[in-house]
Amino acid sequence: MPSPTWLADLPRHRLLAEYSLWSADLIRLADDLDRIAAHADILHIDVADGHFAPALLFFPDLVAKVRAHSALPIHVHLMADDKVVLSQVDQFAEAGADLISIHVENRGVADEGLARIREHGVLSGMVLRVETPVAEAKPYLGRVDALTLLGTAIGVKGQGLDPTATDRLGEAKDLIAASGRRILLAADGGIRDNTVPLLYKAGAETVVMGSLAFGAPDLAERMAWLHAL
Ligand SMILES: O=C(CO)[C@H](O)[C@H](O)COP(=O)(O)O
């Protein structure tokens, strides 16, 4: 279980690595969690309902199992219709998530969703689809600990980075600076060896790594490269 101050305690002098379990070896998940334990800063678990986002992805029982196995902080990214967001917040908070992010596009329940996350004593985040104006995050910045910008279409892995991604990160970085708050800025989607340096330069503090991490032939070498950027 991570310490209650895990987010504030993360290193600030280098890019952080958030490992997306969607790209892990799911049949040998415990082995993969052990293999990455010394390399990842955060575990990222996508939740998608097949409607708000096309994929059908992970569930609270898995988060509870991962929580029991790993000491790394767990970031749950909820991609779900307004109707189910609040109940999913409850379920994933109870399962042991350390940070739960909901979407700015959950317009009908975003305020209540953020409040609900915090009632559980869990850190809260907002995510923007790649086509949503970054300014739509502004009203929430007083209440979130993390802001994630998707750099690809929602809920599909293996895609290339959208050309707007770096400018959008710059815009988000400026909004965060203007808020005067410490908010972790994350880039999710299109994380490749040729895009990571650009995303870092544009303001990303953490990147959600799928195949770039789990598919690395030598993980220690890949992380040394990331930390040296
Ligand atoms: O949600 C995602 C991309 O939007 C996931 O984080 C996914 O694991 C990324 O995988 P890859 O980097 O291999 O495309």
Ligand as a Chemical Component Dictionary entry (heavy atoms), coordinates in Angstrom:
data_LIG
# 
_chem_comp.id                   LIG 
_chem_comp.type                 NON-POLYMER 
_chem_comp.pdbx_formal_charge   0 
_chem_comp.three_letter_code    LIG 
# 
loop_
_chem_comp_atom.comp_id 
_chem_comp_atom.atom_id 
_chem_comp_atom.alt_atom_id 
_chem_comp_atom.type_symbol 
_chem_comp_atom.charge 
_chem_comp_atom.model_Cartn_x 
_chem_comp_atom.model_Cartn_y 
_chem_comp_atom.model_Cartn_z 
_chem_comp_atom.pdbx_ordinal 
LIG O1 O1 O 0 -5.274 3.721  -22.959 1  
LIG C1 C1 C 0 -4.275 3.426  -23.510 2  
LIG C2 C2 C 0 -3.939 4.145  -24.755 3  
LIG O2 O2 O 0 -4.949 5.085  -25.006 4  
LIG C3 C3 C 0 -3.427 2.443  -22.813 5  
LIG O3 O3 O 0 -2.704 3.112  -21.862 6  
LIG C4 C4 C 0 -2.631 1.425  -23.570 7  
LIG O4 O4 O 0 -2.022 0.505  -22.673 8  
LIG C5 C5 C 0 -1.592 1.980  -24.463 9  
LIG O5 O5 O 0 -0.955 0.961  -25.129 10 
LIG P1 P1 P 0 0.090  1.245  -26.263 11 
LIG O6 O6 O 0 1.048  2.278  -25.726 12 
LIG O7 O7 O 0 0.753  -0.061 -26.506 13 
LIG O8 O8 O 0 -0.668 1.761  -27.459 14 
# 
loop_
_chem_comp_bond.comp_id 
_chem_comp_bond.atom_id_1 
_chem_comp_bond.atom_id_2 
_chem_comp_bond.value_order 
_chem_comp_bond.pdbx_ordinal 
LIG O1 C1 DOUB 1  
LIG C1 C2 SING 2  
LIG C1 C3 SING 3  
LIG C2 O2 SING 4  
LIG C3 O3 SING 5  
LIG C3 C4 SING 6  
LIG C4 O4 SING 7  
LIG C4 C5 SING 8  
LIG C5 O5 SING 9  
LIG O5 P1 SING 10 
LIG P1 O6 DOUB 11 
LIG P1 O7 SING 12 
LIG P1 O8 SING 13 
# 
